[in-house]
Amino acid sequence: MITIYNNSYKKEVIDLILHVQNVEYGVGISLEEQQDILNIDSHYIKNGGNFWVALNEKNEEQSDWRKRRMKFAY
């Protein structure tokens, strides 16, 4: 299921983004360098865009990045 982002997904989204950037692709960027993901609502949603979260078949958010139950799109 795809749903609109809300702050209940914040930690999981940040963890996933940082893992992909720094572990999978070796970008070497910190959370502090990415103000947009610290406040997704004001950087994406309130500016007329959106940010979606995909949940698994049990509507569970991502709690362990290795399970890849949640993906994101913006």
Secondary structure, 3 states (H helix, E strand, C coil): CEEECCHHHHHHHHHHHHHHHHHHCCCCCCHHHCHHHHCHHHHHHCCCCCCEEECCCCCCCCCCHHHCCCEEEC
